């Protein structure tokens, strides 16, 4: 059975465009029918979209490649090629999309949020599109544009109402298994939980929890996350601390569990101090979140020997094994979550589409020459048949309209300097 994966890489590739057709009308009794080559179809785009149907990035672990459909070529009689189908790749809610150098390009928080990860290539124009009064029989067409492709890093931050924070073996997994239908691994040794687990808690009108009321009968429901046990130094990454703490960031309410049985010589108060300090050092704003401090495993310690100091809010003690205090805990958490939901901004109902900033022409000096970047400039050269004089003249006009001449002049280019645009290198001749 596949495990939970919260970090992955994906390689996205937009579909290639279709090439334009070179064709001339040929019919009986029709002289000089003229060009009738159709345009190629555009390649499909690749989108990453937040979805409630997936909860992990496990689908990318062994199969990271995602490619949209290619467009088809144009043909005679002005028949256009078919556009390639877009590919929508579902990712869990709370997925952050980063470039390989760490820059955030999208934060897909709610279901329907969408990011354009790779654009499909444009379809090439057929020779019928280049017919003018001066050029009556264009014998060239545009080639297909390749779709964008790149690697992206995906990082999942769980969307939960309650995040359970505590030291290893503090009873977090047992609590989640009792109040929900989740079945995390439970054992009497540290770090039995190596990945987060989500459970849905149904709260009845009288405070009953999962197993007592059904989803249909419940008055409210909340999502609780079992975060793997923190250790001292987690904020600096000790014990995979950053990977664990990341899942706390989006939680509405924090439930801090202090083991009433001393853990490694730490009293309940000392445990709470360390846990709150780790949260503060990781993200200071986490301490401003609503939180409930609870003493756990109350059945293992005599009643008079297990207090959590009141200054930490530890007025509640529970035992997941016997069920003591669990119903009261669920009722309190439900009230805190409901209040946090009221104060939070309304969730977006319309999908948010994140699109990259359009490319602009830029020129940089490199190895004694100049390199021109920008999608319009590269496309003007890459799609043109530069062996055809008419196509070459058209490419030169497109470069001028894109501002390449002015950009080269501003960069200090002189006549005869080598200029590279895409895969083509030529000597620059300024427009006289």
Secondary structure, 3 states (H helix, E strand, C coil): CCCCCCEEEEEEECCCCCCCCCCECCECCECCCCECCCCCCCCCCEEEEEECCCCCCHHHCCCCEEECCCCCCCECCCECCCCCCCEEEEEECCEEEECCCCCEEEEECCCCCEEEEECCCCCCCCHHHHCCCCCCCCCCCCCCCCCCEEEEEEEECCCCCEEEEEECCCCHHHHHHHHCCCCCCCCCCCCCCCCCEEEEEEECCCCCCECCECCCCCCEEEEEEECCCECCCHHHCCCCHHHHHHHHCCCCEEEEEEECCCECCECHHHHHHHHHHHHHHHCHHHHHCEEEEEEECHHHCCHHHCCCCHHHCCCEECCCCCCCCHHHHHHHHHHHHHHHHHHCCCCCCCCCEECCCCCCCEEEEECCEEEEECHHHHHHHHCCCCCCHHHHHHHHHHHHHCCHHHHHHHHCCCCCCEEEECCEEEECCCCC
